[in-house]
Amino acid sequence: MAQETKKALPIGRIALILGAFAAAFAVVYAVSRNRDGAPPVAVASADADPQSLAALEQRAQGSPTDAKAWQELGFAYFQQGRFDDAARAYDKATGIDPKQALLWSALGEARVMASEKDPMPPAALSAFERALALDAKDPRARYFLAVKRDLGGDHAGALADWLALLADTPADAPWRTDLVRTIEQVGKINQVDVAPKIAAAQKAAPPPTAPMAARAIPGPSAQDLAAAGAIPPSQQRDMAEGMVARLEARLKSQPQNVEGWVMLMRSRATLGQPDKAAAALRDAVAANPARAAELREQAQVLGVR
């Protein structure tokens, strides 16, 4: 790859793109249910570049009033499976900016994952409730409060809440596939036919508003660019490459995630790797032949051949 391409890499943009994708994977049924033979849900641990993580830590420590810096550090810790550290970072972020619902729901999720005994610790529940008080539509908080109902034995209520969330979930939401999988799993365990209810909820859901390949690609703000600029160029590149590699690894275990494949194609294109973007398209089509036309259409939007 030409050196000029590496220098021109829009790190702020690729970090935003992949950040949205990884956050979607965080909204999964990761609470240990341990009943009726329910299989445990594996939590992927990301092996982030230690230098990149050190740079995020340094930036956060040097920015005691920057909630975004602490949010990004919490996200990085979460991706590594360092849930206690993630909870502390998100707690710092909510202290700085207590009016952001997504920070509270992220804090709640980190506290759930950090808990070794209680699948829904009171501190996590409090964070989710705080998120909903700020934004009644916060999907992560709604999801985990439904988890609480299921854990408490109210399986019908939990399914109703998840189905209501699905009905409010846009067709292009990156967490939609995981939400449907949760409903199907809990329905099967409790011998409830959820297929027609899922179909009805999906039919009621808001439609996508743009081609998949063009969604959720905001240009980096001044703050995003400043954050990326605080990391040395070589570490910026390593950080982006590592995030793409983890995305690619996830798709090997979840090959039916079409949105994920589009994200991978888009990421490879952003990194200036057309051959790898094209390879991602081929792998996506091979894994999802029934959606080949859709995948090729999205690839065309991205300029991937």
CORFENUR-V404031 format. One line per field, one symbol per residue. ss: DSSP state (h for helix, s for strand, l for the rest). phi: phi as a letter, one per 40 degrees, with the letter a starting at -180 (. if undefined). A space follows every 50 residues. Layout:
BEGIN
ss: ???
phi: ???
END
This chain:
BEGIN
ss: llhhhhhhllhhhhhhhhhhhhhhhhlllllllllllllllllllllllh hhhhhhhhhhhlllllhhhhhhhhhhhhhhllhhhhhhhhhhhhhhllll hhhhhhhhhhhhhhlllllllhhhhhhhhhhhhhllllhhhhhhhhhhhh hlllhhhhhhhhhhhhhhlllllllhhhhhhhhhhhhhhlllllhhhhhh hhhhlllllllhhhlllllllhhhhhhhhlllhhhhhhhhhhhhhhhhhh hhhllllhhhhhhhhhhhhhlllhhhhhhhhhhhhhhlhhhhhhhhhhhh hhlll
phi: .cccccccdcddcccccccccccccccbcccccfafgcccccbcbccccd ccccccccccccbcbbccccccccccccccgcccccccccccccccbcbb dcccccccccccccccbccacdccdcccccccccacbdccccccccddcc ccgccccccccccccccccdcbccccdcccccdccccccbfbccdccccc ccccccccbaddcbcfbccccdccccccccbddccccccccccccccccc cccbccccdcccccdccccccgbccccccccccccccbccbdcccccccc dcgcb
END
